[in-house]
Amino acid sequence: MPMIIQKLTWDANISAFIMWVVVGFLITTVDLKIKPILKGILIAFLVLLPSAILIGWKEPVSLIPITIMTLILSSLLGFFINKYTEKQK
């Protein structure tokens, strides 16, 4: 949603959406013995890393909001995935 509000291109919006789908999939399938919030943060930043290098090379200031949003969204994703998949085990 923040990217749509900023009126970024559709390819950027689709890329971000797919990244978060992949992060959600990896959080549910990877079996790391760490707290769910940290697991979400770690996986999201590992997935983001190649794109962050490309973005930071041309626009380093752009990494600040990207980092903040990734930190918030990944911790929430890790928490909620753990909360709702814990009952199914």
mmCIF file as gemmi writes it, N, C-alpha and C atoms, coordinates in Angstrom:
data_model
loop_
_atom_site.group_PDB
_atom_site.id
_atom_site.type_symbol
_atom_site.label_atom_id
_atom_site.label_alt_id
_atom_site.label_comp_id
_atom_site.label_asym_id
_atom_site.label_entity_id
_atom_site.label_seq_id
_atom_site.pdbx_PDB_ins_code
_atom_site.Cartn_x
_atom_site.Cartn_y
_atom_site.Cartn_z
_atom_site.occupancy
_atom_site.B_iso_or_equiv
_atom_site.pdbx_formal_charge
_atom_site.auth_seq_id
_atom_site.auth_asym_id
_atom_site.pdbx_PDB_model_num
ATOM 1 N N . MET Axp A 1 ? 0.807 -1.211 0 1 0 ? 1 A 1
ATOM 2 C CA . MET Axp A 1 ? 0 0 0 1 0 ? 1 A 1
ATOM 3 C C . MET Axp A 1 ? 0.846 1.269 0 1 0 ? 1 A 1
ATOM 4 N N . PRO Axp A 2 ? 1.925 1.343 0.826 1 0 ? 2 A 1
ATOM 5 C CA . PRO Axp A 2 ? 2.71 2.587 0.786 1 0 ? 2 A 1
ATOM 6 C C . PRO Axp A 2 ? 3.297 2.867 -0.593 1 0 ? 2 A 1
ATOM 7 N N . MET Axp A 3 ? 3.632 1.816 -1.318 1 0 ? 3 A 1
ATOM 8 C CA . MET Axp A 3 ? 4.215 2.026 -2.643 1 0 ? 3 A 1
ATOM 9 C C . MET Axp A 3 ? 3.172 2.545 -3.629 1 0 ? 3 A 1
ATOM 10 N N . ILE Axp A 4 ? 1.938 2.089 -3.499 1 0 ? 4 A 1
ATOM 11 C CA . ILE Axp A 4 ? 0.866 2.572 -4.373 1 0 ? 4 A 1
ATOM 12 C C . ILE Axp A 4 ? 0.571 4.038 -4.064 1 0 ? 4 A 1
ATOM 13 N N . ILE Axp A 5 ? 0.568 4.385 -2.79 1 0 ? 5 A 1
ATOM 14 C CA . ILE Axp A 5 ? 0.334 5.772 -2.384 1 0 ? 5 A 1
ATOM 15 C C . ILE Axp A 5 ? 1.425 6.696 -2.937 1 0 ? 5 A 1
ATOM 16 N N . GLN Axp A 6 ? 2.666 6.181 -2.963 1 0 ? 6 A 1
ATOM 17 C CA . GLN Axp A 6 ? 3.78 6.977 -3.491 1 0 ? 6 A 1
ATOM 18 C C . GLN Axp A 6 ? 3.76 7.059 -5.019 1 0 ? 6 A 1
ATOM 19 N N . LYS Axp A 7 ? 2.813 6.347 -5.637 1 0 ? 7 A 1
ATOM 20 C CA . LYS Axp A 7 ? 2.661 6.341 -7.098 1 0 ? 7 A 1
ATOM 21 C C . LYS Axp A 7 ? 3.919 5.84 -7.81 1 0 ? 7 A 1
ATOM 22 N N . LEU Axp A 8 ? 4.471 4.747 -7.275 1 0 ? 8 A 1
ATOM 23 C CA . LEU Axp A 8 ? 5.604 4.115 -7.937 1 0 ? 8 A 1
ATOM 24 C C . LEU Axp A 8 ? 5.099 3.289 -9.113 1 0 ? 8 A 1
ATOM 25 N N . THR Axp A 9 ? 6.007 2.866 -9.958 1 0 ? 9 A 1
ATOM 26 C CA . THR Axp A 9 ? 5.623 2.109 -11.152 1 0 ? 9 A 1
ATOM 27 C C . THR Axp A 9 ? 5.047 0.754 -10.766 1 0 ? 9 A 1
ATOM 28 N N . TRP Axp A 10 ? 4.261 0.181 -11.677 1 0 ? 10 A 1
ATOM 29 C CA . TRP Axp A 10 ? 3.619 -1.105 -11.401 1 0 ? 10 A 1
ATOM 30 C C . TRP Axp A 10 ? 4.632 -2.214 -11.249 1 0 ? 10 A 1
ATOM 31 N N . ASP Axp A 11 ? 5.735 -2.145 -11.996 1 0 ? 11 A 1
ATOM 32 C CA . ASP Axp A 11 ? 6.742 -3.197 -11.857 1 0 ? 11 A 1
ATOM 33 C C . ASP Axp A 11 ? 7.37 -3.175 -10.462 1 0 ? 11 A 1
ATOM 34 N N . ALA Axp A 12 ? 7.54 -1.997 -9.888 1 0 ? 12 A 1
ATOM 35 C CA . ALA Axp A 12 ? 8.056 -1.901 -8.519 1 0 ? 12 A 1
ATOM 36 C C . ALA Axp A 12 ? 7.037 -2.45 -7.519 1 0 ? 12 A 1
ATOM 37 N N . ASN Axp A 13 ? 5.768 -2.147 -7.73 1 0 ? 13 A 1
ATOM 38 C CA . ASN Axp A 13 ? 4.715 -2.656 -6.84 1 0 ? 13 A 1
ATOM 39 C C . ASN Axp A 13 ? 4.601 -4.181 -6.916 1 0 ? 13 A 1
ATOM 40 N N . ILE Axp A 14 ? 4.633 -4.71 -8.124 1 0 ? 14 A 1
ATOM 41 C CA . ILE Axp A 14 ? 4.538 -6.16 -8.297 1 0 ? 14 A 1
ATOM 42 C C . ILE Axp A 14 ? 5.764 -6.842 -7.706 1 0 ? 14 A 1
ATOM 43 N N . SER Axp A 15 ? 6.93 -6.258 -7.898 1 0 ? 15 A 1
ATOM 44 C CA . SER Axp A 15 ? 8.161 -6.812 -7.342 1 0 ? 15 A 1
ATOM 45 C C . SER Axp A 15 ? 8.104 -6.869 -5.817 1 0 ? 15 A 1
ATOM 46 N N . ALA Axp A 16 ? 7.646 -5.806 -5.192 1 0 ? 16 A 1
ATOM 47 C CA . ALA Axp A 16 ? 7.539 -5.778 -3.731 1 0 ? 16 A 1
ATOM 48 C C . ALA Axp A 16 ? 6.514 -6.793 -3.238 1 0 ? 16 A 1
ATOM 49 N N . PHE Axp A 17 ? 5.386 -6.9 -3.93 1 0 ? 17 A 1
ATOM 50 C CA . PHE Axp A 17 ? 4.356 -7.867 -3.539 1 0 ? 17 A 1
ATOM 51 C C . PHE Axp A 17 ? 4.904 -9.297 -3.613 1 0 ? 17 A 1
ATOM 52 N N . ILE Axp A 18 ? 5.58 -9.614 -4.702 1 0 ? 18 A 1
ATOM 53 C CA . ILE Axp A 18 ? 6.14 -10.955 -4.861 1 0 ? 18 A 1
ATOM 54 C C . ILE Axp A 18 ? 7.201 -11.218 -3.806 1 0 ? 18 A 1
ATOM 55 N N . MET Axp A 19 ? 8.001 -10.21 -3.489 1 0 ? 19 A 1
ATOM 56 C CA . MET Axp A 19 ? 9.004 -10.393 -2.44 1 0 ? 19 A 1
ATOM 57 C C . MET Axp A 19 ? 8.343 -10.792 -1.126 1 0 ? 19 A 1
ATOM 58 N N . TRP Axp A 20 ? 7.237 -10.133 -0.765 1 0 ? 20 A 1
ATOM 59 C CA . TRP Axp A 20 ? 6.583 -10.435 0.505 1 0 ? 20 A 1
ATOM 60 C C . TRP Axp A 20 ? 5.879 -11.783 0.478 1 0 ? 20 A 1
ATOM 61 N N . VAL Axp A 21 ? 5.408 -12.213 -0.683 1 0 ? 21 A 1
ATOM 62 C CA . VAL Axp A 21 ? 4.848 -13.562 -0.799 1 0 ? 21 A 1
ATOM 63 C C . VAL Axp A 21 ? 5.949 -14.598 -0.571 1 0 ? 21 A 1
ATOM 64 N N . VAL Axp A 22 ? 7.112 -14.378 -1.174 1 0 ? 22 A 1
ATOM 65 C CA . VAL Axp A 22 ? 8.249 -15.282 -0.998 1 0 ? 22 A 1
ATOM 66 C C . VAL Axp A 22 ? 8.715 -15.285 0.461 1 0 ? 22 A 1
ATOM 67 N N . VAL Axp A 23 ? 8.793 -14.12 1.07 1 0 ? 23 A 1
ATOM 68 C CA . VAL Axp A 23 ? 9.198 -14.039 2.48 1 0 ? 23 A 1
ATOM 69 C C . VAL Axp A 23 ? 8.212 -14.81 3.36 1 0 ? 23 A 1
ATOM 70 N N . GLY Axp A 24 ? 6.93 -14.638 3.127 1 0 ? 24 A 1
ATOM 71 C CA . GLY Axp A 24 ? 5.925 -15.377 3.898 1 0 ? 24 A 1
ATOM 72 C C . GLY Axp A 24 ? 6.072 -16.876 3.728 1 0 ? 24 A 1
ATOM 73 N N . PHE Axp A 25 ? 6.311 -17.316 2.502 1 0 ? 25 A 1
ATOM 74 C CA . PHE Axp A 25 ? 6.517 -18.742 2.236 1 0 ? 25 A 1
ATOM 75 C C . PHE Axp A 25 ? 7.751 -19.254 2.971 1 0 ? 25 A 1
ATOM 76 N N . LEU Axp A 26 ? 8.844 -18.505 2.893 1 0 ? 26 A 1
ATOM 77 C CA . LEU Axp A 26 ? 10.078 -18.938 3.551 1 0 ? 26 A 1
ATOM 78 C C . LEU Axp A 26 ? 9.938 -18.967 5.071 1 0 ? 26 A 1
ATOM 79 N N . ILE Axp A 27 ? 9.233 -18.006 5.63 1 0 ? 27 A 1
ATOM 80 C CA . ILE Axp A 27 ? 9.036 -17.987 7.086 1 0 ? 27 A 1
ATOM 81 C C . ILE Axp A 27 ? 8.286 -19.242 7.523 1 0 ? 27 A 1
ATOM 82 N N . THR Axp A 28 ? 7.298 -19.654 6.748 1 0 ? 28 A 1
ATOM 83 C CA . THR Axp A 28 ? 6.515 -20.832 7.135 1 0 ? 28 A 1
ATOM 84 C C . THR Axp A 28 ? 7.276 -22.132 6.929 1 0 ? 28 A 1
ATOM 85 N N . THR Axp A 29 ? 8.202 -22.176 5.995 1 0 ? 29 A 1
ATOM 86 C CA . THR Axp A 29 ? 8.872 -23.437 5.688 1 0 ? 29 A 1
ATOM 87 C C . THR Axp A 29 ? 10.237 -23.606 6.33 1 0 ? 29 A 1
ATOM 88 N N . VAL Axp A 30 ? 10.932 -22.521 6.617 1 0 ? 30 A 1
ATOM 89 C CA . VAL Axp A 30 ? 12.267 -22.61 7.207 1 0 ? 30 A 1
ATOM 90 C C . VAL Axp A 30 ? 12.132 -22.919 8.696 1 0 ? 30 A 1
ATOM 91 N N . ASP Axp A 31 ? 12.934 -23.853 9.175 1 0 ? 31 A 1
ATOM 92 C CA . ASP Axp A 31 ? 12.854 -24.284 10.571 1 0 ? 31 A 1
ATOM 93 C C . ASP Axp A 31 ? 14.06 -23.78 11.357 1 0 ? 31 A 1
ATOM 94 N N . LEU Axp A 32 ? 14.09 -22.495 11.618 1 0 ? 32 A 1
ATOM 95 C CA . LEU Axp A 32 ? 15.142 -21.907 12.449 1 0 ? 32 A 1
ATOM 96 C C . LEU Axp A 32 ? 14.673 -21.91 13.901 1 0 ? 32 A 1
ATOM 97 N N . LYS Axp A 33 ? 15.558 -22.237 14.789 1 0 ? 33 A 1
ATOM 98 C CA . LYS Axp A 33 ? 15.208 -22.296 16.214 1 0 ? 33 A 1
ATOM 99 C C . LYS Axp A 33 ? 15.451 -20.941 16.884 1 0 ? 33 A 1
ATOM 100 N N . ILE Axp A 34 ? 14.805 -19.909 16.349 1 0 ? 34 A 1
ATOM 101 C CA . ILE Axp A 34 ? 14.888 -18.574 16.945 1 0 ? 34 A 1
ATOM 102 C C . ILE Axp A 34 ? 13.469 -18.047 17.089 1 0 ? 34 A 1
ATOM 103 N N . LYS Axp A 35 ? 13.33 -16.955 17.799 1 0 ? 35 A 1
ATOM 104 C CA . LYS Axp A 35 ? 12.008 -16.371 18.005 1 0 ? 35 A 1
ATOM 105 C C . LYS Axp A 35 ? 11.39 -15.983 16.664 1 0 ? 35 A 1
ATOM 106 N N . PRO Axp A 36 ? 10.069 -16.149 16.547 1 0 ? 36 A 1
ATOM 107 C CA . PRO Axp A 36 ? 9.398 -15.907 15.258 1 0 ? 36 A 1
ATOM 108 C C . PRO Axp A 36 ? 9.608 -14.502 14.691 1 0 ? 36 A 1
ATOM 109 N N . ILE Axp A 37 ? 9.635 -13.517 15.563 1 0 ? 37 A 1
ATOM 110 C CA . ILE Axp A 37 ? 9.822 -12.139 15.078 1 0 ? 37 A 1
ATOM 111 C C . ILE Axp A 37 ? 11.221 -11.989 14.476 1 0 ? 37 A 1
ATOM 112 N N . LEU Axp A 38 ? 12.228 -12.533 15.152 1 0 ? 38 A 1
ATOM 113 C CA . LEU Axp A 38 ? 13.593 -12.465 14.627 1 0 ? 38 A 1
ATOM 114 C C . LEU Axp A 38 ? 13.738 -13.281 13.344 1 0 ? 38 A 1
ATOM 115 N N . LYS Axp A 39 ? 13.038 -14.399 13.273 1 0 ? 39 A 1
ATOM 116 C CA . LYS Axp A 39 ? 13.048 -15.236 12.075 1 0 ? 39 A 1
ATOM 117 C C . LYS Axp A 39 ? 12.49 -14.455 10.884 1 0 ? 39 A 1
ATOM 118 N N . GLY Axp A 40 ? 11.389 -13.754 11.099 1 0 ? 40 A 1
ATOM 119 C CA . GLY Axp A 40 ? 10.808 -12.942 10.039 1 0 ? 40 A 1
ATOM 120 C C . GLY Axp A 40 ? 11.745 -11.844 9.577 1 0 ? 40 A 1
ATOM 121 N N . ILE Axp A 41 ? 12.375 -11.179 10.534 1 0 ? 41 A 1
ATOM 122 C CA . ILE Axp A 41 ? 13.305 -10.092 10.192 1 0 ? 41 A 1
ATOM 123 C C . ILE Axp A 41 ? 14.5 -10.631 9.418 1 0 ? 41 A 1
ATOM 124 N N . LEU Axp A 42 ? 15.081 -11.718 9.899 1 0 ? 42 A 1
ATOM 125 C CA . LEU Axp A 42 ? 16.252 -12.294 9.254 1 0 ? 42 A 1
ATOM 126 C C . LEU Axp A 42 ? 15.951 -12.721 7.818 1 0 ? 42 A 1
ATOM 127 N N . ILE Axp A 43 ? 14.877 -13.446 7.635 1 0 ? 43 A 1
ATOM 128 C CA . ILE Axp A 43 ? 14.532 -13.937 6.297 1 0 ? 43 A 1
ATOM 129 C C . ILE Axp A 43 ? 14.209 -12.774 5.358 1 0 ? 43 A 1
ATOM 130 N N . ALA Axp A 44 ? 13.465 -11.799 5.835 1 0 ? 44 A 1
ATOM 131 C CA . ALA Axp A 44 ? 13.102 -10.661 4.979 1 0 ? 44 A 1
ATOM 132 C C . ALA Axp A 44 ? 14.337 -9.883 4.535 1 0 ? 44 A 1
ATOM 133 N N . PHE Axp A 45 ? 15.272 -9.644 5.462 1 0 ? 45 A 1
ATOM 134 C CA . PHE Axp A 45 ? 16.467 -8.898 5.075 1 0 ? 45 A 1
ATOM 135 C C . PHE Axp A 45 ? 17.379 -9.702 4.16 1 0 ? 45 A 1
ATOM 136 N N . LEU Axp A 46 ? 17.412 -11.026 4.328 1 0 ? 46 A 1
ATOM 137 C CA . LEU Axp A 46 ? 18.194 -11.85 3.412 1 0 ? 46 A 1
ATOM 138 C C . LEU Axp A 46 ? 17.599 -11.832 2.005 1 0 ? 46 A 1
ATOM 139 N N . VAL Axp A 47 ? 16.283 -11.852 1.916 1 0 ? 47 A 1
ATOM 140 C CA . VAL Axp A 47 ? 15.627 -11.785 0.606 1 0 ? 47 A 1
ATOM 141 C C . VAL Axp A 47 ? 15.795 -10.394 -0.005 1 0 ? 47 A 1
ATOM 142 N N . LEU Axp A 48 ? 15.752 -9.371 0.82 1 0 ? 48 A 1
ATOM 143 C CA . LEU Axp A 48 ? 15.871 -7.992 0.346 1 0 ? 48 A 1
ATOM 144 C C . LEU Axp A 48 ? 17.295 -7.614 -0.068 1 0 ? 48 A 1
ATOM 145 N N . LEU Axp A 49 ? 18.282 -8.286 0.473 1 0 ? 49 A 1
ATOM 146 C CA . LEU Axp A 49 ? 19.678 -7.886 0.3 1 0 ? 49 A 1
ATOM 147 C C . LEU Axp A 49 ? 20.11 -7.621 -1.145 1 0 ? 49 A 1
ATOM 148 N N . PRO Axp A 50 ? 19.853 -8.514 -2.113 1 0 ? 50 A 1
ATOM 149 C CA . PRO Axp A 50 ? 20.283 -8.196 -3.491 1 0 ? 50 A 1
ATOM 150 C C . PRO Axp A 50 ? 19.64 -6.92 -4.036 1 0 ? 50 A 1
ATOM 151 N N . SER Axp A 51 ? 18.362 -6.739 -3.783 1 0 ? 51 A 1
ATOM 152 C CA . SER Axp A 51 ? 17.682 -5.521 -4.254 1 0 ? 51 A 1
ATOM 153 C C . SER Axp A 51 ? 18.204 -4.29 -3.525 1 0 ? 51 A 1
ATOM 154 N N . ALA Axp A 52 ? 18.478 -4.441 -2.229 1 0 ? 52 A 1
ATOM 155 C CA . ALA Axp A 52 ? 18.973 -3.307 -1.447 1 0 ? 52 A 1
ATOM 156 C C . ALA Axp A 52 ? 20.33 -2.833 -1.96 1 0 ? 52 A 1
ATOM 157 N N . ILE Axp A 53 ? 21.156 -3.748 -2.403 1 0 ? 53 A 1
ATOM 158 C CA . ILE Axp A 53 ? 22.451 -3.365 -2.962 1 0 ? 53 A 1
ATOM 159 C C . ILE Axp A 53 ? 22.245 -2.546 -4.232 1 0 ? 53 A 1
ATOM 160 N N . LEU Axp A 54 ? 21.345 -2.998 -5.089 1 0 ? 54 A 1
ATOM 161 C CA . LEU Axp A 54 ? 21.072 -2.253 -6.328 1 0 ? 54 A 1
ATOM 162 C C . LEU Axp A 54 ? 20.455 -0.886 -6.048 1 0 ? 54 A 1
ATOM 163 N N . ILE Axp A 55 ? 19.517 -0.852 -5.13 1 0 ? 55 A 1
ATOM 164 C CA . ILE Axp A 55 ? 18.853 0.412 -4.789 1 0 ? 55 A 1
ATOM 165 C C . ILE Axp A 55 ? 19.843 1.363 -4.13 1 0 ? 55 A 1
ATOM 166 N N . GLY Axp A 56 ? 20.604 0.854 -3.176 1 0 ? 56 A 1
ATOM 167 C CA . GLY Axp A 56 ? 21.551 1.687 -2.436 1 0 ? 56 A 1
ATOM 168 C C . GLY Axp A 56 ? 22.69 2.215 -3.277 1 0 ? 56 A 1
ATOM 169 N N . TRP Axp A 57 ? 23.007 1.519 -4.353 1 0 ? 57 A 1
ATOM 170 C CA . TRP Axp A 57 ? 24.088 1.969 -5.229 1 0 ? 57 A 1
ATOM 171 C C . TRP Axp A 57 ? 23.742 3.29 -5.893 1 0 ? 57 A 1
ATOM 172 N N . LYS Axp A 58 ? 22.474 3.444 -6.295 1 0 ? 58 A 1
ATOM 173 C CA . LYS Axp A 58 ? 22.057 4.662 -6.989 1 0 ? 58 A 1
ATOM 174 C C . LYS Axp A 58 ? 21.401 5.679 -6.055 1 0 ? 58 A 1
ATOM 175 N N . GLU Axp A 59 ? 20.628 5.196 -5.089 1 0 ? 59 A 1
ATOM 176 C CA . GLU Axp A 59 ? 19.897 6.079 -4.189 1 0 ? 59 A 1
ATOM 177 C C . GLU Axp A 59 ? 20.017 5.594 -2.743 1 0 ? 59 A 1
ATOM 178 N N . PRO Axp A 60 ? 21.156 5.848 -2.096 1 0 ? 60 A 1
ATOM 179 C CA . PRO Axp A 60 ? 21.352 5.33 -0.739 1 0 ? 60 A 1
ATOM 180 C C . PRO Axp A 60 ? 20.319 5.831 0.273 1 0 ? 60 A 1
ATOM 181 N N . VAL Axp A 61 ? 19.797 7.015 0.074 1 0 ? 61 A 1
ATOM 182 C CA . VAL Axp A 61 ? 18.81 7.575 1.007 1 0 ? 61 A 1
ATOM 183 C C . VAL Axp A 61 ? 17.499 6.772 0.957 1 0 ? 61 A 1
ATOM 184 N N . SER Axp A 62 ? 17.217 6.155 -0.175 1 0 ? 62 A 1
ATOM 185 C CA . SER Axp A 62 ? 16 5.355 -0.319 1 0 ? 62 A 1
ATOM 186 C C . SER Axp A 62 ? 15.997 4.13 0.594 1 0 ? 62 A 1
ATOM 187 N N . LEU Axp A 63 ? 17.173 3.713 1.033 1 0 ? 63 A 1
ATOM 188 C CA . LEU Axp A 63 ? 17.25 2.53 1.883 1 0 ? 63 A 1
ATOM 189 C C . LEU Axp A 63 ? 16.689 2.771 3.281 1 0 ? 63 A 1
ATOM 190 N N . ILE Axp A 64 ? 16.622 4.005 3.715 1 0 ? 64 A 1
ATOM 191 C CA . ILE Axp A 64 ? 16.109 4.293 5.065 1 0 ? 64 A 1
ATOM 192 C C . ILE Axp A 64 ? 14.644 3.882 5.195 1 0 ? 64 A 1
ATOM 193 N N . PRO Axp A 65 ? 13.728 4.374 4.349 1 0 ? 65 A 1
ATOM 194 C CA . PRO Axp A 65 ? 12.337 3.929 4.492 1 0 ? 65 A 1
ATOM 195 C C . PRO Axp A 65 ? 12.148 2.449 4.162 1 0 ? 65 A 1
ATOM 196 N N . ILE Axp A 66 ? 12.945 1.942 3.229 1 0 ? 66 A 1
ATOM 197 C CA . ILE Axp A 66 ? 12.842 0.518 2.89 1 0 ? 66 A 1
ATOM 198 C C . ILE Axp A 66 ? 13.222 -0.333 4.094 1 0 ? 66 A 1
ATOM 199 N N . THR Axp A 67 ? 14.284 0.04 4.774 1 0 ? 67 A 1
ATOM 200 C CA . THR Axp A 67 ? 14.732 -0.691 5.96 1 0 ? 67 A 1
ATOM 201 C C . THR Axp A 67 ? 13.698 -0.624 7.072 1 0 ? 67 A 1
ATOM 202 N N . ILE Axp A 68 ? 13.139 0.542 7.294 1 0 ? 68 A 1
ATOM 203 C CA . ILE Axp A 68 ? 12.134 0.71 8.357 1 0 ? 68 A 1
ATOM 204 C C . ILE Axp A 68 ? 10.893 -0.13 8.054 1 0 ? 68 A 1
ATOM 205 N N . MET Axp A 69 ? 10.397 -0.051 6.829 1 0 ? 69 A 1
ATOM 206 C CA . MET Axp A 69 ? 9.204 -0.821 6.457 1 0 ? 69 A 1
ATOM 207 C C . MET Axp A 69 ? 9.475 -2.322 6.493 1 0 ? 69 A 1
ATOM 208 N N . THR Axp A 70 ? 10.655 -2.737 6.068 1 0 ? 70 A 1
ATOM 209 C CA . THR Axp A 70 ? 11.005 -4.154 6.105 1 0 ? 70 A 1
ATOM 210 C C . THR Axp A 70 ? 11.072 -4.654 7.538 1 0 ? 70 A 1
ATOM 211 N N . LEU Axp A 71 ? 11.633 -3.853 8.409 1 0 ? 71 A 1
ATOM 212 C CA . LEU Axp A 71 ? 11.717 -4.225 9.821 1 0 ? 71 A 1
ATOM 213 C C . LEU Axp A 71 ? 10.326 -4.39 10.433 1 0 ? 71 A 1
ATOM 214 N N . ILE Axp A 72 ? 9.447 -3.449 10.165 1 0 ? 72 A 1
ATOM 215 C CA . ILE Axp A 72 ? 8.087 -3.495 10.722 1 0 ? 72 A 1
ATOM 216 C C . ILE Axp A 72 ? 7.29 -4.655 10.123 1 0 ? 72 A 1
ATOM 217 N N . LEU Axp A 73 ? 7.252 -4.738 8.795 1 0 ? 73 A 1
ATOM 218 C CA . LEU Axp A 73 ? 6.445 -5.764 8.138 1 0 ? 73 A 1
ATOM 219 C C . LEU Axp A 73 ? 6.955 -7.177 8.416 1 0 ? 73 A 1
ATOM 220 N N . SER Axp A 74 ? 8.275 -7.344 8.428 1 0 ? 74 A 1
ATOM 221 C CA . SER Axp A 74 ? 8.814 -8.688 8.648 1 0 ? 74 A 1
ATOM 222 C C . SER Axp A 74 ? 8.593 -9.172 10.072 1 0 ? 74 A 1
ATOM 223 N N . SER Axp A 75 ? 8.691 -8.277 11.03 1 0 ? 75 A 1
ATOM 224 C CA . SER Axp A 75 ? 8.432 -8.7 12.412 1 0 ? 75 A 1
ATOM 225 C C . SER Axp A 75 ? 6.955 -9.042 12.595 1 0 ? 75 A 1
ATOM 226 N N . LEU Axp A 76 ? 6.071 -8.263 11.993 1 0 ? 76 A 1
ATOM 227 C CA . LEU Axp A 76 ? 4.644 -8.585 12.059 1 0 ? 76 A 1
ATOM 228 C C . LEU Axp A 76 ? 4.334 -9.897 11.342 1 0 ? 76 A 1
ATOM 229 N N . LEU Axp A 77 ? 4.939 -10.103 10.198 1 0 ? 77 A 1
ATOM 230 C CA . LEU Axp A 77 ? 4.716 -11.333 9.441 1 0 ? 77 A 1
ATOM 231 C C . LEU Axp A 77 ? 5.212 -12.546 10.231 1 0 ? 77 A 1
ATOM 232 N N . GLY Axp A 78 ? 6.389 -12.441 10.819 1 0 ? 78 A 1
ATOM 233 C CA . GLY Axp A 78 ? 6.913 -13.532 11.637 1 0 ? 78 A 1
ATOM 234 C C . GLY Axp A 78 ? 6.015 -13.829 12.817 1 0 ? 78 A 1
ATOM 235 N N . PHE Axp A 79 ? 5.534 -12.795 13.478 1 0 ? 79 A 1
ATOM 236 C CA . PHE Axp A 79 ? 4.658 -12.966 14.637 1 0 ? 79 A 1
ATOM 237 C C . PHE Axp A 79 ? 3.345 -13.635 14.25 1 0 ? 79 A 1
ATOM 238 N N . PHE Axp A 80 ? 2.667 -13.106 13.227 1 0 ? 80 A 1
ATOM 239 C CA . PHE Axp A 80 ? 1.348 -13.628 12.857 1 0 ? 80 A 1
ATOM 240 C C . PHE Axp A 80 ? 1.416 -15.01 12.22 1 0 ? 80 A 1
ATOM 241 N N . ILE Axp A 81 ? 2.456 -15.277 11.44 1 0 ? 81 A 1
ATOM 242 C CA . ILE Axp A 81 ? 2.597 -16.625 10.878 1 0 ? 81 A 1
ATOM 243 C C . ILE Axp A 81 ? 2.775 -17.629 12.007 1 0 ? 81 A 1
ATOM 244 N N . ASN Axp A 82 ? 3.585 -17.286 12.985 1 0 ? 82 A 1
ATOM 245 C CA . ASN Axp A 82 ? 3.767 -18.187 14.127 1 0 ? 82 A 1
ATOM 246 C C . ASN Axp A 82 ? 2.468 -18.352 14.915 1 0 ? 82 A 1
ATOM 247 N N . LYS Axp A 83 ? 1.767 -17.261 15.115 1 0 ? 83 A 1
ATOM 248 C CA . LYS Axp A 83 ? 0.538 -17.306 15.903 1 0 ? 83 A 1
ATOM 249 C C . LYS Axp A 83 ? -0.52 -18.2 15.251 1 0 ? 83 A 1
ATOM 250 N N . TYR Axp A 84 ? -0.678 -18.094 13.943 1 0 ? 84 A 1
ATOM 251 C CA . TYR Axp A 84 ? -1.751 -18.821 13.271 1 0 ? 84 A 1
ATOM 252 C C . TYR Axp A 84 ? -1.336 -20.206 12.8 1 0 ? 84 A 1
ATOM 253 N N . THR Axp A 85 ? -0.058 -20.483 12.687 1 0 ? 85 A 1
ATOM 254 C CA . THR Axp A 85 ? 0.353 -21.841 12.313 1 0 ? 85 A 1
ATOM 255 C C . THR Axp A 85 ? 0.629 -22.702 13.531 1 0 ? 85 A 1
ATOM 256 N N . GLU Axp A 86 ? 0.819 -22.097 14.685 1 0 ? 86 A 1
ATOM 257 C CA . GLU Axp A 86 ? 1.069 -22.84 15.927 1 0 ? 86 A 1
ATOM 258 C C . GLU Axp A 86 ? -0.116 -23.715 16.29 1 0 ? 86 A 1
ATOM 259 N N . LYS Axp A 87 ? -1.324 -23.26 16.055 1 0 ? 87 A 1
ATOM 260 C CA . LYS Axp A 87 ? -2.538 -23.991 16.413 1 0 ? 87 A 1
ATOM 261 C C . LYS Axp A 87 ? -2.735 -25.202 15.506 1 0 ? 87 A 1
ATOM 262 N N . GLN Axp A 88 ? -2.178 -25.159 14.292 1 0 ? 88 A 1
ATOM 263 C CA . GLN Axp A 88 ? -2.388 -26.231 13.332 1 0 ? 88 A 1
ATOM 264 C C . GLN Axp A 88 ? -1.438 -27.405 13.543 1 0 ? 88 A 1
ATOM 265 N N . LYS Axp A 89 ? -0.398 -27.226 14.34 1 0 ? 89 A 1
ATOM 266 C CA . LYS Axp A 89 ? 0.589 -28.286 14.548 1 0 ? 89 A 1
ATOM 267 C C . LYS Axp A 89 ? 0.114 -29.352 15.479 1 0 ? 89 A 1
